[in-house]
Amino acid sequence: MELPPFLYELAKGENTPSIEYVGEIFSLLEVKKIRKKETLLYLGDTATKIFFVKKGILKASIIDEKGDLHVIRFVAENEIITSMMSFIEQQPSNIQIDCVEAAEIVFFKYEDFEYMNRLYPGLSPAFHKLMLRSYHTLVDEKSRMISRDATQRYKNFIERYARIIDRLPLKEVASFLGIRQQSLSRLRSKLEEAK
């Protein structure tokens, strides 16, 4: 199994495990097949796993005051996802993680992470730094969307998710952009005509 890029980040620095050791542990983890629309983490449950996508697409969603879910992030091959604060603090999650298309994932359990962290005290700070970088990217992406109109948001979305956009259902893209599916269909048609 090819090592995901984030493991190289975790193996950098003092008191962290070598990439060979991390690779050995990673190779022992089980690959699990996930069905389309299967939920990996429900809102309110505690995140006990970090998911690495070997194949497929996962999405993270939040809930609004009306009880509607809104997509805030997509991850595909060679990317990781979890509810960061829930995983670190072992408290209920404020996000839900679902499978957009049939997928294969590898996951790290919280107990395994704690065990490795006892062996290598530098692992936890490296992990926190990696997850904070991911969180800041997400916040930056969402904050830039707020000040843009739907057309610009969609163009930015196309740029950011170019490698998976053809695999995403229209309703999921509309949810991410904060617009209705019919509006997204009209917007796409308008952009196609302009080409």
Secondary structure, 3 states (H helix, E strand, C coil): CCCCHHHHHHCCCCCCCCHHHHHHHHHHCCEEEECCCCEEECCCCECCEEEEEEEEEEEEEEECCCCCEEEEEEECCCCEECCHHHHHHCCECCCEEEEEEEEEEEEEEHHHHHHHHHHCCCHHHHHHHHHHHHHHHHHHHHHHHHCCCHHHHHHHHHHHCCCCHHHCCHHHHHHHHCCCHHHHHHHHHHHHHHC
